[in-house]
Amino acid sequence: MNVGLPYLARFGLSRSPKAVPEEVSFNLAVMGSPRGFCMASASPRVPISGIPLEIVLHILELAHLNDNHEPDTQLLASFSLTCRSWSFHAQKLLFGRVRLHSEDAYESFTFAVDRSTTRGIALGDAVRQLIVVLDDNQPTPLERVSFARAITLCPNLSEIDLSIYGLNEPARNGQVAERVQRSAPPFAEHVIDLIRTGPAVSRLHFSNWSDNDDLIVQLLAVWPSLKSLSITGKTPHLSPALKRRPCYPGTLEKLRMNCQVEPSLDFLGWLLHASADANSLRGIELNREPSFHLLDFLVQHHGEQLHALSLPSCTTHKHAHAVIRCRALREFRTERAWTLPTVIRRLPEHVKHLAFGMDPSTPLQHVVELVNTNDELESVTVNVWRGDCERQLGALKMACAFRGVELRITRDICLHRALVRR
């Protein structure tokens, strides 16, 4: 269709004297589609070269941890054997967490992280956690100097899980010594000096199944950089020699204790002196029922800045009063099927996570009330110890769904602990 300027007068429009008449053309014809043409499908297609490696690596990082938040070695091994381009990246994830329990394992590890090769450097740099067992009762036990050398081969190491077992001795008078009464030698000075040349570890989980309670003191002297400390097994105590030493200089942020006998207040004062001065301690987890004196000591010196507190139970008014004094709590956890309702009702208004155990006799009205009235609450984790609790849980499920609070229900205490410790 052609439209010329002379035709504008028909519509009552005047032409400017400066306007230059020009022809303007519009071609409105519709082009026909070529024969045999069909619209291409919009569905995505995998490129000939395969899935981009960046996407594969992202999937690997998201999927390589199991329900216990531990690397799934079987999955990563399968990925490493799938194709050559995936193998090295899967191996780096595998080496993020290394277990050493024998000299054979140590020799294989040192061969893999040989820093004279590019691959060995990359695998050694990938190690973030070492899980080590020192047990002279095994056929080829890991030597202590090998443990120290392994640390020096991992420059990015941040966490060590160390278990030490005492030497089994022949039974005397028909009685076998308990694990925490079996002898174990201290670390030699050259081993301690070698460990000092390694990276500054920030998290230590120490399980001492021997009668030597000076081992933890030696390790603490090596790593004043610790932010998280977990002690299991033999109860450390403040020996006369330790009393003459300066207090531990590290400022801990998290402390977990699961000792067979409750540690003395003197030892805790020595261990947490710098943490109290710096107001650094944010989380305390006690896996065995503490005495009121122990809990009161911890709350008195660290309760104001404490964000997370975990106890086996809270069934006495003295324990409840100590918990209520922690006004900065963001997370409170118990495991047994009974907790005083007073504690739940008087939790701080900014608490975000609550975990507890229950059975058919456990009342949940106070928990439902907390969900309905606390705007900061994000998750509730419940472990059902026994029996059918569906009738009690119904009101809690409705309250959590209405308020947008995540509700996790387990019947396995190990899974429960794995969920709340993440």
C-alpha positions as CSV (number, residue, x, y, z in Angstrom):
1,M,0.0,0.0,0.0
2,N,1.4,3.4,-1.0
3,V,0.4,6.7,0.8
4,G,1.5,10.0,-0.8
5,L,1.5,13.4,0.9
6,P,-0.9,14.9,-1.8
7,Y,-3.6,12.7,-0.4
8,L,-3.4,14.3,3.1
9,A,-5.7,17.2,1.9
10,R,-8.6,14.8,1.6
11,F,-8.5,14.4,5.4
12,G,-8.5,18.2,6.0
13,L,-4.8,18.4,6.8
14,S,-2.8,21.3,5.4
15,R,0.7,20.9,4.1
16,S,3.6,22.9,5.5
17,P,5.2,25.2,2.8
18,K,8.6,23.8,3.9
19,A,7.6,20.2,3.6
20,V,9.1,18.3,0.7
21,P,6.7,15.7,-0.8
22,E,8.1,12.2,-0.6
23,E,6.7,8.8,-1.2
24,V,6.5,6.4,1.8
25,S,5.9,2.7,1.0
26,F,4.7,0.0,3.3
27,N,4.9,-3.6,2.1
28,L,2.2,-5.5,4.0
29,A,2.3,-8.7,2.0
30,V,2.6,-11.8,4.2
31,M,5.5,-14.0,3.2
32,G,4.6,-17.6,2.9
33,S,6.4,-20.3,4.7
34,P,8.6,-22.5,2.6
35,R,7.2,-25.9,1.8
36,G,8.1,-28.6,4.3
37,F,9.0,-26.0,7.0
38,C,8.0,-26.9,10.6
39,M,8.5,-25.0,13.9
40,A,11.4,-26.3,15.9
41,S,10.7,-27.8,19.3
42,A,11.4,-25.5,22.3
43,S,12.5,-28.4,24.5
44,P,16.1,-28.1,25.8
45,R,18.7,-30.3,24.2
46,V,22.0,-31.5,25.7
47,P,24.9,-30.2,23.6
48,I,27.0,-32.7,21.7
49,S,29.9,-32.0,24.0
50,G,27.8,-33.1,27.1
51,I,26.7,-31.3,30.2
52,P,28.9,-28.3,31.0
53,L,31.6,-29.3,33.5
54,E,30.7,-26.3,35.8
55,I,27.1,-27.8,36.2
56,V,28.5,-31.2,36.9
57,L,30.8,-29.9,39.6
58,H,28.0,-27.9,41.2
59,I,25.9,-31.1,41.3
60,L,28.8,-33.0,42.9
61,E,29.2,-30.4,45.6
62,L,25.5,-30.5,46.5
63,A,25.1,-34.2,46.4
64,H,28.3,-35.6,47.9
65,L,27.1,-35.4,51.5
66,N,24.9,-38.0,53.1
67,D,22.1,-37.6,55.7
68,N,24.8,-37.4,58.5
69,H,26.4,-34.5,56.7
70,E,29.4,-36.7,55.8
71,P,31.0,-37.3,52.4
72,D,29.3,-40.2,50.6
73,T,32.5,-42.1,49.6
74,Q,30.6,-44.7,47.5
75,L,28.9,-41.9,45.5
76,L,32.2,-40.0,45.0
77,A,34.0,-43.2,44.0
78,S,31.3,-43.8,41.3
79,F,31.6,-40.3,40.0
80,S,35.4,-40.6,39.8
81,L,35.0,-43.8,37.6
82,T,32.4,-42.3,35.4
83,C,34.6,-40.3,33.0
84,R,38.1,-38.8,33.0
85,S,37.0,-35.2,33.2
86,W,35.0,-35.9,36.4
87,S,37.6,-38.1,38.1
88,F,40.0,-35.5,39.5
89,H,37.2,-33.2,40.9
90,A,35.5,-36.2,42.6
91,Q,38.8,-37.2,44.1
92,K,39.3,-33.7,45.5
93,L,36.0,-34.0,47.3
94,L,37.0,-37.4,48.5
95,F,40.2,-36.0,50.0
96,G,38.3,-33.3,51.8
97,R,37.9,-35.8,54.7
98,V,40.7,-38.3,55.2
99,R,40.8,-41.3,57.7
100,L,44.1,-42.5,59.0
101,H,44.1,-45.6,61.3
102,S,47.2,-47.5,60.3
103,E,50.7,-47.2,58.8
104,D,49.4,-48.7,55.5
105,A,46.7,-46.0,55.3
106,Y,49.4,-43.4,56.0
107,E,51.7,-44.6,53.3
108,S,48.9,-44.6,50.7
109,F,47.9,-41.1,51.8
110,T,51.5,-39.7,51.5
111,F,51.8,-41.3,48.0
112,A,48.6,-39.6,46.9
113,V,49.5,-36.1,48.3
114,D,53.1,-36.2,47.2
115,R,53.9,-32.4,47.0
116,S,56.5,-33.0,44.3
117,T,53.6,-33.5,41.8
118,T,50.9,-31.1,40.7
119,R,48.2,-33.7,41.4
120,G,49.6,-34.4,44.9
121,I,49.7,-30.7,45.7
122,A,46.0,-30.3,44.7
123,L,44.9,-33.3,46.7
124,G,46.8,-32.2,49.8
125,D,45.4,-28.7,49.5
126,A,41.9,-30.3,49.4
127,V,42.2,-31.9,52.8
128,R,40.1,-30.0,55.4
129,Q,39.6,-32.7,58.0
130,L,41.7,-35.6,59.4
131,I,40.1,-38.5,61.3
132,V,43.0,-40.2,63.1
133,V,43.1,-43.3,65.3
134,L,46.2,-44.0,67.4
135,D,45.8,-47.5,68.8
136,D,48.9,-49.6,69.5
137,N,46.7,-52.7,69.9
138,Q,46.2,-52.9,66.1
139,P,48.5,-55.0,63.9
140,T,50.0,-52.1,62.0
141,P,49.2,-49.1,64.2
142,L,49.6,-45.5,63.0
143,E,52.8,-44.1,64.5
144,R,52.6,-40.7,66.3
145,V,55.3,-39.2,64.1
146,S,53.3,-40.3,61.0
147,F,50.3,-38.5,62.4
148,A,52.4,-35.4,62.8
149,R,53.8,-35.6,59.3
150,A,50.3,-36.1,57.8
151,I,49.3,-32.8,59.4
152,T,52.2,-31.0,57.7
153,L,51.1,-32.3,54.3
154,C,47.7,-30.6,54.5
155,P,48.2,-26.8,54.5
156,N,44.5,-26.1,54.5
157,L,43.7,-28.5,57.3
158,S,41.2,-26.9,59.7
159,E,39.7,-29.9,61.7
160,I,41.1,-32.9,63.4
161,D,39.2,-35.8,65.0
162,L,41.7,-37.7,67.1
163,S,41.1,-40.9,69.1
164,I,43.8,-42.4,71.3
165,Y,43.5,-45.8,72.9
166,G,45.6,-47.2,75.8
167,L,47.5,-50.4,75.5
168,N,45.7,-53.6,76.4
169,E,47.5,-55.4,79.2
170,P,47.0,-59.0,80.4
171,A,44.2,-59.4,82.8
172,R,45.1,-59.3,86.5
173,N,43.2,-61.4,88.9
174,G,40.7,-62.2,86.1
175,Q,39.8,-58.5,85.7
176,V,40.4,-56.5,82.5
177,A,41.1,-52.8,82.9
178,E,38.5,-50.4,81.6
179,R,39.4,-48.4,78.5
180,V,40.1,-45.2,80.3
181,Q,42.4,-47.0,82.7
182,R,44.8,-48.3,80.0
183,S,48.1,-46.7,79.8
184,A,49.2,-44.5,76.8
185,P,52.5,-42.5,76.6
186,P,52.5,-38.8,76.1
187,F,53.5,-37.2,72.8
188,A,57.3,-37.0,72.4
189,E,58.8,-33.5,72.1
190,H,59.9,-34.0,68.5
191,V,56.3,-35.0,67.6
192,I,54.9,-31.9,69.2
193,D,57.5,-29.7,67.5
194,L,56.6,-31.3,64.1
195,I,52.9,-30.7,64.7
196,R,53.6,-27.0,65.4
197,T,55.0,-26.6,61.9
198,G,51.6,-27.6,60.4
199,P,48.6,-25.4,59.9
200,A,46.7,-23.6,62.6
201,V,43.8,-26.0,63.3
202,S,40.5,-24.4,64.4
203,R,38.4,-27.4,65.4
204,L,39.5,-30.4,67.5
205,H,37.5,-33.4,68.6
206,F,39.6,-35.4,71.0
207,S,38.6,-38.9,72.3
208,N,40.9,-40.1,75.0
209,W,40.4,-43.8,75.9
210,S,43.5,-44.1,78.1
211,D,44.6,-43.1,81.6
212,N,46.8,-40.2,80.4
213,D,44.9,-37.0,80.9
214,D,47.9,-34.8,80.0
215,L,47.4,-35.6,76.3
216,I,44.7,-32.9,75.8
217,V,47.0,-30.4,77.6
218,Q,49.8,-31.1,75.1
219,L,47.4,-30.6,72.2
220,L,46.0,-27.4,73.6
221,A,49.5,-26.0,73.9
222,V,50.1,-26.7,70.2
223,W,46.8,-25.1,69.0
224,P,45.9,-21.8,70.7
225,S,44.0,-21.2,67.4
226,L,41.1,-23.5,68.3
227,K,37.6,-22.1,68.0
228,S,35.7,-25.4,68.6
229,L,36.7,-28.1,71.1
230,S,35.1,-31.4,71.8
231,I,36.4,-33.7,74.6
232,T,35.2,-37.3,75.0
233,G,36.3,-40.2,77.2
234,K,38.8,-39.6,80.0
235,T,38.0,-36.6,82.1
236,P,40.8,-34.0,82.1
237,H,41.8,-32.5,85.4
238,L,43.9,-29.6,86.7
239,S,47.1,-31.2,87.8
240,P,49.6,-29.4,90.1
241,A,51.9,-29.0,87.1
242,L,49.1,-27.5,85.0
243,K,48.2,-25.0,87.8
244,R,51.6,-23.5,87.4
245,R,51.1,-22.9,83.6
246,P,49.3,-19.9,82.2
247,C,45.6,-20.4,81.3
248,Y,44.8,-21.6,77.9
249,P,45.1,-18.5,75.6
250,G,42.7,-19.6,72.9
251,T,39.2,-18.0,72.7
252,L,36.8,-20.8,72.1
253,E,33.4,-20.3,70.4
254,K,32.0,-23.8,70.9
255,L,32.6,-26.4,73.6
256,R,31.3,-29.9,73.7
257,M,32.0,-32.4,76.5
258,N,31.1,-36.1,76.9
259,C,33.3,-37.3,79.7
260,Q,32.7,-40.3,81.9
261,V,33.2,-38.1,85.0
262,E,32.2,-34.5,85.2
263,P,35.3,-32.2,84.8
264,S,36.3,-30.0,87.7
265,L,35.4,-26.3,87.8
266,D,39.2,-25.6,88.2
267,F,39.9,-27.2,84.8
268,L,37.1,-25.4,83.1
269,G,38.2,-22.1,84.6
270,W,41.8,-22.8,83.2
271,L,40.4,-23.8,79.8
272,L,37.8,-21.0,79.4
273,H,39.6,-18.0,81.1
274,A,40.5,-16.3,77.9
275,S,37.1,-17.1,76.4
276,A,35.4,-15.5,79.3
277,D,37.5,-12.3,79.0
278,A,36.8,-12.1,75.3
279,N,33.1,-13.1,75.6
280,S,33.7,-15.5,72.7
281,L,31.9,-18.7,73.7
282,R,28.7,-19.0,71.7
283,G,27.8,-22.7,72.0
284,I,27.9,-25.3,74.8
285,E,26.9,-29.0,74.3
286,L,26.9,-31.3,77.4
287,N,26.2,-34.9,76.4
288,R,25.9,-36.1,80.0
289,E,23.6,-34.7,82.7
290,P,25.6,-31.8,84.4
291,S,25.4,-31.0,88.0
292,F,23.8,-27.7,88.9
293,H,27.2,-26.4,90.1
294,L,28.7,-27.1,86.7
295,L,25.8,-25.6,84.7
296,D,25.6,-22.6,87.0
297,F,29.4,-22.0,86.6
298,L,29.1,-22.0,82.8
299,V,26.0,-19.8,82.7
300,Q,27.5,-17.4,85.2
301,H,30.7,-16.8,83.1
302,H,29.3,-17.3,79.6
303,G,25.5,-17.1,79.7
304,E,25.2,-13.5,78.5
305,Q,26.7,-14.2,75.1
306,L,25.6,-17.8,74.7
307,H,23.6,-18.5,71.5
308,A,23.3,-22.3,71.7
309,L,22.8,-24.7,74.6
310,S,22.4,-28.4,74.4
311,L,21.6,-30.6,77.5
312,P,20.5,-34.2,77.8
313,S,17.4,-33.0,79.7
314,C,16.1,-30.2,81.9
315,T,13.9,-31.6,84.6
316,T,14.8,-29.7,87.7
317,H,13.9,-26.2,88.7
318,K,17.6,-25.3,89.3
319,H,18.6,-26.4,85.9
320,A,15.6,-24.6,84.4
321,H,16.5,-21.4,86.2
322,A,20.1,-21.6,84.8
323,V,18.8,-22.0,81.3
324,I,16.4,-19.1,81.7
325,R,19.3,-16.8,82.6
326,C,20.7,-17.3,79.1
327,R,18.9,-14.4,77.5
328,A,20.8,-14.4,74.2
329,L,19.9,-18.0,73.2
330,R,19.1,-18.6,69.6
331,E,19.0,-22.4,69.9
332,F,18.0,-24.8,72.7
333,R,18.2,-28.5,72.6
334,T,17.3,-31.4,74.8
335,E,16.9,-35.1,74.0
336,R,15.0,-36.9,76.7
337,A,11.2,-37.1,76.7
338,W,10.6,-34.6,79.5
339,T,11.5,-30.9,79.8
340,L,10.0,-28.6,82.3
341,P,7.3,-26.4,80.6
342,T,8.7,-23.4,82.4
343,V,11.9,-23.5,80.3
344,I,9.9,-23.5,77.0
345,R,7.6,-20.8,78.1
346,R,10.4,-18.5,79.2
347,L,12.8,-19.0,76.2
348,P,14.0,-15.6,74.7
349,E,11.8,-14.2,72.1
350,H,14.5,-14.3,69.5
351,V,15.1,-18.1,69.8
352,K,15.2,-19.6,66.3
353,H,15.7,-23.4,66.8
354,L,14.2,-25.8,69.3
355,A,14.9,-29.5,69.6
356,F,13.5,-32.0,72.1
357,G,12.5,-35.6,72.7
358,M,9.0,-36.9,73.4
359,D,6.9,-40.0,74.1
360,P,3.1,-40.5,74.5
361,S,3.3,-38.9,78.0
362,T,5.0,-35.7,76.9
363,P,2.7,-32.6,76.8
364,L,3.2,-30.3,73.8
365,Q,0.8,-27.4,74.7
366,H,3.7,-25.1,75.7
367,V,5.6,-25.9,72.4
368,V,2.5,-25.2,70.3
369,E,2.1,-21.9,72.2
370,L,5.8,-21.0,71.5
371,V,5.2,-21.7,67.8
372,N,2.1,-19.5,67.7
373,T,3.7,-16.6,69.6
374,N,7.3,-16.5,68.5
375,D,7.9,-14.7,65.3
376,E,11.6,-15.5,65.1
377,L,11.2,-19.3,65.4
378,E,12.5,-21.1,62.3
379,S,12.6,-24.8,63.1
380,V,11.4,-27.4,65.6
381,T,13.0,-30.9,65.7
382,V,11.3,-33.7,67.6
383,N,12.6,-37.2,68.3
384,V,9.9,-39.7,69.2
385,W,11.5,-42.2,71.6
386,R,8.6,-44.7,71.6
387,G,4.9,-45.2,71.1
388,D,2.3,-43.5,68.9
389,C,2.4,-39.8,69.3
390,E,0.4,-38.8,66.2
391,R,-2.5,-37.4,68.2
392,Q,-0.2,-35.1,70.2
393,L,1.8,-34.1,67.1
394,G,-1.3,-33.1,65.2
395,A,-1.7,-29.7,66.8
396,L,2.1,-29.0,66.5
397,K,2.0,-29.9,62.8
398,M,-0.9,-27.5,62.2
399,A,0.8,-24.7,64.2
400,C,4.1,-25.1,62.3
401,A,2.4,-25.2,58.9
402,F,0.3,-22.1,59.7
403,R,3.3,-20.1,61.0
404,G,5.8,-21.3,58.4
405,V,8.0,-23.1,60.9
406,E,10.0,-26.1,59.7
407,L,9.0,-29.2,61.6
408,R,11.3,-32.3,61.5
409,I,10.3,-35.5,63.2
410,T,12.7,-38.4,63.7
411,R,12.6,-41.8,65.5
412,D,16.4,-42.3,65.4
413,I,18.4,-40.4,67.9
414,C,21.5,-40.5,65.7
415,L,19.7,-38.9,62.8
416,H,18.2,-36.4,65.3
417,R,21.7,-35.4,66.4
418,A,23.0,-35.1,62.9
419,L,20.1,-32.8,62.0
420,V,20.5,-30.4,64.9
421,R,24.3,-30.3,64.8
422,R,24.6,-29.1,61.2
